Every structure is written in structure tokens, then in C-alpha cells.
Amino acid sequence: MKMLINVAETVVADALRGMAAAHPDLTVDVENRVIVRRDAPVAGKVALVSGGGSGHEPLHGGFVGPGMLSAACPGEVFTSPVPDQMLRAAAAVDSGAGVLFIVKNYTGDVLNFDMAAELAEDEGVQIAKVLVNDDVAVTDSLYTAGRRGTGATLFVEKIAGAAAEEGRPLEQVEAIGRQVNENSRTFGVALSACTTPAKGSPTFDLPPGELELGIGIHGEPGRERRAMMTSGEIADFTVHALLEDMPPRNPVLLLVNGMGATPLLELYGFGAEVHRVLADRGVAVARTLVGNYVTSLDMAGVSVTLCQIDEELLRLWDAPVRTPGLRWGM
Amino acid sequence: MLDADFFRRWMAATAMSVDREADRLTALDSPIGDADHGINMKRGFAAVRTTLEKETPDTPGGVLTLAGKQLISTVGGASGPLYGTLLRRAGKALGDAGEVSEAQLADALHAGLDGVMTLGGAKPGDKTMVDALVPAVEALSAGFAAARTAAEEGAEATTPMLARKGRASYLGERSIGHQDPGATSSALLVAALTEAAEAADE
């Protein structure tokens, strides 16, 4: 597999150097792997820190900036960051108003963020945590590590980020983040596996005529494999799975998220199919975002995230944001 | 009795075998995980070896505590905190003694294993590192070789299990038929005890 890299060992550091060069609004500590908005700490503002394995770009580093994250901690590819990174990030962004950790529900991420929270609290930083677990493909949560955090992470980071920017206190920002997560559901499908730089070959074997339903964002296979379907059939299956888990009550935010290697042409076509199915089911779509936001390296495929919103959440979604990966209103 | 040198040799032997077996660990992690266990463990234990060469703790407890901290700061993922906790708790249990008996080591690893099970929430049979470590710690009273055999058999016994913890659990039934990479690396850690002991006899 050809890759645009030097050597596998330096892919994360190389990308961070590139982030630093491209985005002067960010302070990028390449050695310690922390990306911080340049004006941090912002007086009186609750800070948001997220992080996770690399390979999901623009998540999380691409969402650092006014209106979204205060700092992000990238780990190795598909490997959660270590507590030292979150501790350093928290120290850099805390204004005294406290720090919200936004953590995707994977065993490694949870353990490392929890360890960091304990250490940060020892140093007098007030920490709250929102755990994102929106992936409906994981069933039997009692007998697994629980639902994975995937596309809804973008909604949580954007909306909680807007709340923090307004000067809301930590417990309110945390509550809004939880509200967004609880009202979000995601389902993903893969048309191809992805290739990690370290391994150099696909993480699982997916034959040409098949697709994988219920994938996560770490190149881990899903729960079921079927013969390839059309975009319309995949939209039917996906929306059905989402609405079965979360019956529609309110208008939704819709994220049609590419996994990394699927062209926007296909994503928009698929987005049209998702809109068709949602309209058939009587679900109003308040806003739609189409693009590659929570990716899985070079995996081909798509995930759909729905977030049921009220007027307040919609207002926070529409609030200005200025990050490398998401920008409007400023 | 086992001194700090023995524990340093144990960590160095683990680093060597993790380095040697990294590709196999990653291959085991591909069908049921995310294909990075080998490279993460290799990075972690290489850092442990470097740290132990730089700072030279003079007690068995000091060696294990430092090794555990280094793993937490270097590995990431679930393996970092879990292996880090195993060694750090074991190190704390050994206290400041300059030499410890094999029975004390067994007790300390028991304390470390308790820490792992509390942190990760895994029980025997969940297809995790616990499945290699529980039988190994139980067999330690019969010597390092017995512990090694027990760990290796425990790791192999994870193949037919249904994963209930960690990333493999997302696969449900499809996790069956694959040996757990964490149990496999745990068996390497236990096996390295015999290598550390053999080196002392030479």
C-alpha cells in the first residue's frame, strides 16, 4: 500500500508539524502532542479538552479554535493519548473556570482521561467529563465495553463549545454536552477496510462485492457483512437502524460523514437518499453537514449521525465557530 | 531471593520478547482489534528499558513502580493504563525491601492483578489479559516455569471465548476463534520471568 509518509513512526509528529505550519491560530506542541488555541486560557471561560487516537482527522485537532475545543490531544494512530498529554492541555487552557473533558467511549480513552482527571484535580483544576457513546451498532452494552463514541463527538464538541464561549459555567456546559450525546445516534458502514501506517496492509479483509455494516472508526470490523447494496438501500438500512434505536420526536441535525476515502460526490448522493428516507419517516432535518469529519484513515464508507435538537441546541449549533475543520459565522 | 537486578533483567527480557513478537501481537490484534498492540507494547517496553538504564532504582519495588509509570506515560490505549497499573501496584506492594522472595513477588503480582481487574472491569473468561494473568499468578507458587506454562495455556484458552471487554467485544460472536492479543502479551511478560531467572544462574 502506497502512502504519502516518510516512515510510519513519525506520521503523527509530521502531521502536527504541518498543522503548526498551516494554522497560526493554533499553538502546536509537537513534542508533547498538544494542540491549543492560541488565545488560551480565555479569562472566565470554561475550557474544552478532547483527544483520541490519530487517524480520525479533522477530529480532534481540526476542531480546536473559538467556538469549539480549547485543546486537543492526539495519540498514536488509533491509540488513545496518554494522561500526561491531557494534564498538559488542561494546565494550558484552564482559566480557573474549569475544564470539560470530551471522551469517546473506548476502554483506552476512558482509562487515560480518568487518570488525567485525577491528576489534574490534584493540581487544583476542576474537571468534568462528557462520555460520547452514540454508536447504535453495538448492542448488548451490558456485555461489551459499551457503545462507541463516533460521529456525535462533532456535535458535542461544537454545541458544548458554543455554550462555553457564551460564558456558561462548567456544570451547564457539561449538561449540554450530555444532552447532545443522549440525543444523538450514529450508524456506520464500510466499503473497504483501512490501512494503518504501522501495519501497511488492510486491517481486515473485505471482499470486493461486500460491505460491512456497523463499523466503528478504528478499522475494526463491524457486526455484519452483506452483499454490496446501492446508496438508496444503504440509506434505508442505516436510517431504519437509527430510528429504531431513537424514535423521532424533534427535528434533527444530520451529519453525513465520510470515513476518509469516499468522494464528496458519493457522500452528497447518499445524503439525498438519507433525506428521502427521513422525509418518508416524518423526520424534519434542521441542518445538514456533509463531509469527512470523523474519519478512519483511508477507509471507504459513511456514517450517519442524527441529533434530536430543540431551539436552544440549534441556536448553539448555529453560533460562530472558527477551527481548521469547521468554520462559519466568523 | 530476588534483587533489583533481577527485576531489571525481567523488564529487559520483556522488552526483547515484545520486540521480537511485535508483528505477531499486531497480527492477532487485526481481526478483532485495531492492529496496533505489537507496536504499542514495543514502544512502551523500549521506553521502560531506557528509563531503567537512566534512573537506577535500587529496590525491586522501585523498578516495577518506575516501569509502570513509564508504561502509563508512553503506551496509550487500554494497554498503557492496564499494564502500568499491574506493575505499579505490584511495585508498591513490594515496598522498600532490597530483596524479595518469590512468594512476595507472587503476592505483589496478585495485588497488581486486582488493580487491573478493578480498573478494566474484566473477569476471567472475558477474553482479556486477565485470562493469562490469573492462572499465571496462581501457578507462581510452583515456580516461574509453571507460571509461564499457565500463562501460555491461559492465552491459548482465550481463542474460543466471546469477548466481553475491550475493542474485540464490539464484534460479538465474531470475536470467537481468535486468540486475545492482550492475553498473549501478558504471557510474554510472565515468560520473561524465567529468562530473568536463567540469566542469574549463568
Interface residues (C-beta under 8 A of the other chain):
Chain A: G53 G75 E76 V77 F78 T79 S80 P81 V82 P83 D84 Y106 T107 G108 L111 N112 M115 A137 V138 T139 D140 Y143 T144 A145 R148 T196 A198 K199 T203 F204 G216 H218 G219 E220 P221 R223
Chain B: T26 S30 P31 I32 G33 D34 A35 D36 I39 N40 R43 I72 S73 T74 V75 G76 G77 A78 S79 G80 P81 L82 L119 G120 A163 R164 K165 G166 R167 S169 Y170 L171 G172 R174
